[in-house]
Amino acid sequence: MEEKTRKILLTIIKHCNIIEDTKKYFGNNFEEFEKNSIYQNAILTPVTQIGELAKKLSIEFREANKEIPWKNIAGMRDIVVHNYETIDKLILWNVADKETLKIKEFCKKILNVE
């Protein structure tokens, strides 16, 4: 694996951990997330960063690892950045609550780290 790819995947793990820590801090439930703009913004930043990092992965890597929806991850970043006011909070919550766990586990597995 290229060093650049390894660094990107490690940084994705870091941002997934930030999302997990944020959920622990504010309360791991959608109702709290939906009514708290500070909580929403705390989740938006790492989601945006993960999307930006996904764009930096080579096309070859993304094609070889299609079990992760890299295009959707990058697309979420674009929605967050360009259409912040129209973000569906439930979709954002599901990304933070479920999808980032899958991404993190994939990155850990491919890097062979705990």
C-alpha positions as CSV (number, residue, x, y, z in Angstrom):
1,M,0.0,0.0,0.0
2,E,1.3,3.5,-0.9
3,E,2.3,5.7,2.0
4,K,-0.1,8.4,0.9
5,T,-3.1,5.9,1.0
6,R,-2.0,4.7,4.4
7,K,-1.9,8.2,5.8
8,I,-5.3,9.0,4.4
9,L,-6.9,5.9,5.9
10,L,-5.3,6.7,9.3
11,T,-6.7,10.2,9.1
12,I,-10.1,8.9,8.2
13,I,-10.0,6.7,11.4
14,K,-9.1,9.8,13.4
15,H,-12.1,11.6,12.1
16,C,-14.4,8.6,12.8
17,N,-13.1,8.6,16.3
18,I,-13.9,12.3,16.6
19,I,-17.5,11.5,15.6
20,E,-17.7,8.7,18.2
21,D,-16.3,11.1,20.9
22,T,-18.8,13.8,19.9
23,K,-21.7,11.4,20.1
24,K,-20.5,10.3,23.6
25,Y,-20.2,13.9,24.7
26,F,-23.6,15.1,23.5
27,G,-25.6,11.9,23.9
28,N,-25.9,9.2,21.4
29,N,-29.4,9.8,20.2
30,F,-31.0,11.5,17.3
31,E,-33.4,13.6,19.3
32,E,-30.6,15.4,21.0
33,F,-28.7,15.8,17.7
34,E,-31.8,17.1,15.9
35,K,-32.4,20.0,18.4
36,N,-28.8,21.0,19.1
37,S,-27.0,23.0,16.4
38,I,-23.7,22.8,18.2
39,Y,-23.9,19.0,18.2
40,Q,-24.8,19.1,14.4
41,N,-21.8,21.4,13.7
42,A,-19.5,19.2,15.7
43,I,-20.5,16.2,13.5
44,L,-20.4,18.1,10.2
45,T,-16.7,19.0,10.4
46,P,-15.4,15.4,10.6
47,V,-17.9,14.2,8.1
48,T,-16.7,16.9,5.7
49,Q,-13.1,15.9,6.4
50,I,-13.8,12.2,5.7
51,G,-15.4,13.2,2.4
52,E,-12.5,15.3,1.4
53,L,-10.0,12.5,2.3
54,A,-12.1,10.0,0.3
55,K,-11.6,12.2,-2.8
56,K,-7.8,12.0,-2.3
57,L,-7.7,8.2,-2.5
58,S,-6.6,7.0,-5.9
59,I,-9.2,5.8,-8.3
60,E,-7.5,2.4,-8.4
61,F,-7.8,2.1,-4.6
62,R,-11.5,3.1,-4.7
63,E,-12.2,0.7,-7.5
64,A,-10.4,-2.2,-5.7
65,N,-12.4,-1.5,-2.5
66,K,-16.0,-1.0,-3.7
67,E,-17.5,-2.3,-0.4
68,I,-17.2,1.3,0.8
69,P,-19.3,3.8,-1.2
70,W,-16.4,6.3,-1.8
71,K,-18.4,8.3,-4.3
72,N,-21.3,8.7,-1.8
73,I,-18.8,9.7,0.9
74,A,-17.3,12.4,-1.3
75,G,-20.8,13.5,-2.4
76,M,-21.8,13.9,1.2
77,R,-18.9,16.2,1.7
78,D,-20.1,18.3,-1.3
79,I,-23.6,18.5,0.1
80,V,-22.4,19.6,3.5
81,V,-20.1,22.3,2.1
82,H,-22.3,23.6,-0.7
83,N,-25.8,23.1,0.6
84,Y,-25.5,23.3,4.4
85,E,-29.0,24.7,5.0
86,T,-30.7,21.9,3.1
87,I,-29.0,19.0,4.8
88,D,-31.5,16.3,6.0
89,K,-30.6,15.9,9.7
90,L,-31.7,12.3,9.8
91,I,-29.4,11.4,6.9
92,L,-26.5,13.2,8.5
93,W,-27.2,11.3,11.8
94,N,-27.3,8.0,10.0
95,V,-24.0,8.8,8.4
96,A,-22.5,9.6,11.8
97,D,-24.2,6.8,13.6
98,K,-23.8,3.9,11.2
99,E,-21.7,4.6,8.1
100,T,-18.7,6.1,9.8
101,L,-18.4,2.9,11.9
102,K,-18.3,0.8,8.7
103,I,-15.7,3.1,7.2
104,K,-13.6,3.0,10.3
105,E,-13.7,-0.8,10.5
106,F,-12.8,-1.1,6.9
107,C,-9.8,1.2,7.3
108,K,-8.6,-0.6,10.4
109,K,-9.0,-4.0,8.6
110,I,-7.1,-2.9,5.5
111,L,-4.4,-1.3,7.6
112,N,-4.3,-4.2,10.0
113,V,-4.5,-1.9,13.1
114,E,-6.6,-1.9,16.2
